[in-house]
Amino acid sequence: MPKEFVNPNAADGGEVIKSAEGLTALIVGLKKEFSVGATSALYNTVSANGLSTKELYVINTGNGELAALEAGKGTVGGSNSFLNNIWSSCNIVKTNAQLLIDNYDNVRETGTAEMIQVYGHVFKALAIGTMAQFWENVPTEVVGADEFLNGKRPAFKTRAEALQEAVDLLNAAAPIAEATAPSTFFNTKVGADINIKNTVYALQARYNLMLGKYADALAAANKVDLASKSVFKFDAVSQNPVYRTSLVNNNTYNGLPNFGLPAALAPDAGDARITFYLGNNTTPVKVQGFFKSDADPIPLYLPGEMTLIKAECYARMDMLTEALAALDAVRTKTADAFSVTAKGTAYAGDPADKAAILLDIYRQRCIELYMSGMKLEDSRRFGRPGPNDPDSERSRNFYPYPTVERDNNPNTPADPAV
């Protein structure tokens, strides 16, 4: 039977989309779908990305699908459960985010209707943007149930087109989030763990950077309040998936010393982020950071990501003085909303050497954003050695399309070679 992406956390039928209670419950379910459990997009992006880029290593090679991601190249197939989980979870989120977009106007309360609309735009953008980090082409189209049963299957867009669609969604959300604050009802039902306005700006910055739209990425990053926090929250029931699924058992995967970086990019010995993320940094590493317990929240983005986006945009636009100022803000940082601080020294290289500055920006991203799911995208963008290069730093460039999609969607493109 074809696989239809439906919401597993909300009421069946059309009642859920007719009221504020139903639509806010849909948001709660959508957040849970993206972030909770071993099948969530969050767990699987952290895991697949980390193994493909040497942030992590497989402890027990009997975990065959993890070992395949670590080995990469042709050992990664469309049946890999980690890839299937990213694909399925993001498609579920995308589909249900569209329900929010299509039905927010069933609600009349100011601060509730607008937030339902904004959350729809943000989570659809997040789902599409996440898929575009791992696949060359993405099905951004949402096919309705009746259309699906009548044989329609979603078309694919190139990843650049998909990222632009994500940006367009965020651009539409921004003025709404700026004009109207969440209502008390909305925060009571959905929670205030996500600062939605700053999340809009942060994702605008992230996806514009991936598109090479540096001025737009810089403008968005400059709007983010670096003191604000947006997190996925966990507890004893809805547990931190990385900790609970992989790190607690010491039998799945764990981190590598010096973040798995080659010697030329290794962190300075006194970098405080080593202790924050890697503990004592000796073999075997025991990952710390945002994955120490069932209740540890995981950020949607870090303040350091925004500062490093500024640094990269400035550097790529040949504004090297400004690039160094932003780079040094990360290198020397002593205070941070999430306590991710290097407490190090300023850049000591040639201030006129653009390539060297960009290389250190990449190095700082690898350290600052460890296990954020961003490194595969970064490795490609910065031109680091690929799967077929000497001293490869990633085991894949893009992933093959999940078998469940290929078997049921004739629009599925050919798989990339690596």
Buried (B, 14 or more C-beta within 10 A) or exposed (E): EEBEBEBEBBBEEEEBBEEBBBBBBBBBBBBBBBBBBBBBBBBBBBBBBBBBBBBBBBBEEEBEBBBBBBBBBEBBBBEBBBBBBBBBBBBBBBBBBBBBBBBBEBBEBEBBBBBBBBBBBBBBBBBBBBBBBBBBBBBBBBBEEEEBEEEEBBEBBEBBBBBBBBBEBBBBBBEBBEEBBBBEBBBEBBBEBBBBBBBBBBBBBBBBBBBEBBEBBBBBBEBBBBEBBBBBBBEEEBBBBBBBBBBBEEEBBBBBBBBBBEEEBBBBEEBBBBEBBBBEBEEEBBBBBBBBBBEBBBBBBBBBBBBBBBBBBBBBEEBBEBBBBBBBBBBBBEEBBBEBBBBBEEBEEEEEEBEEBBBBBBBBBBBBBBBBBBBBBBBBBBEBEBBEEEEBBBBBBBBBBBBBBBEBBEEBEEBBEB
